[in-house]
């Protein structure tokens, strides 16, 4: 079942990819903090809309500032552009660490394409 069907993020392609990464590293995904570029899911909204991403950015930035992650893994084009900016192309940025500043917090972002 997809995220839009369940109303829960990271249960479809991106979630499957993250679970595989964590399992291969011997880690538990459910013990890691996860964000999405939009904080809500609605039936029929398969791709995040620009206005929704902009609406939710302050909330996600505040959460990132509270958690202070050293590394952010951006799964998919929307997350990569959210973290790194629109000038990045996923196929060339895939796996390349990029220094980012999100709100008042600096971290390293690594982009990953979905399977």
N, C-alpha and C positions, 0 to 999 in steps of 0.2 A: 504494500500500500504506500502511496506517495504522501509527501508532507501535506499537500493540500487536502487529501482525503482524511488524514488523521488530525490535522491542525497542530502538528508537532514538527519542529525542525530536525534535520539530520537523521531521517529514517529512510531516505531513498538513496540516490546515487552518491551524494557527498557524504552521507552518514556511513554508507557501506565502505567507501574509500577510507574514511577516517578509522573505522573499526579495523579494517585490514592493516593499516599502518600501525595502530596501537597494539594489536595482537602480535604482529611480527616483532615489535620492540618489547614485548612482555609487559605492556602497560594496559590499564583499564580505561577505555574512553569515557565511561560514565563518571570517572573521577577527575576528568579534565573540564575546564570551563569552555563552553562553546557559545559563539554568537552567530547571528545571521544579520545580513544587511537590513532586513525588515523584521520587526518584532511581531508581526501578525501574519496569519495565513488565512486566505479566504478561497473558497471553491472557485475555480476558474481563473485565479490569478497565478498562473504557472511561472511567470517571470516577474521578478520584482520591478515595479514601476519607478521611474526617476523620482516622482513626487513622494512616493512612499519611502524610498531610500533616504531622501533628504529630510523627511519628517522624522524618521527614526534615528538618524545619525547622532544627534546630541545624547540620546539615551544610551546607545551602544558605546559612544566615546566615554561617557561617564562610567560605564561598567568596566571598560578597559582600564581607565585611570584608577579605579578602585582595586582591580586585580593585579595591575602592574606586570603583565606577562613579558618575558624576555623575548619570546618567539611567538609570532602569529602565523598560522598556516592558513592561507587564503585558498579555499577550494572553489574553483570555478571563476569565470570571468567577472561576475558581478562583485564577488568578494575581493578579487585582485584589484579591480578598479577602485573599489571602496578604500582599500588600504594604500595602494600605490599611486593612484591617479589614472586618469583616462589615457595617458600617453603610453601605457604598457600594453604589449601584445602578449597574450597568454602563451602562445607556442614558443616565443623566444624568452619569456620571463620564467617559464616553468622550471622550478627547482633552484632558481638563482636568488640568494639572499639579498634583500634590499632594506636599507635603513629607512624607517618610517617614523613619522611623528603623528600620533593620533591624540588630538587634544593636547594635553600637557605631557603626555607620556611618549618616550622613545622606545622603539623595539625593532626587531628584525622581522620582516615579513618574507615568507617563502610561498610563492604561488604554485598551485598544483591544478592541472586540468582534471576534470572529472573523467572517470573511465568511459 
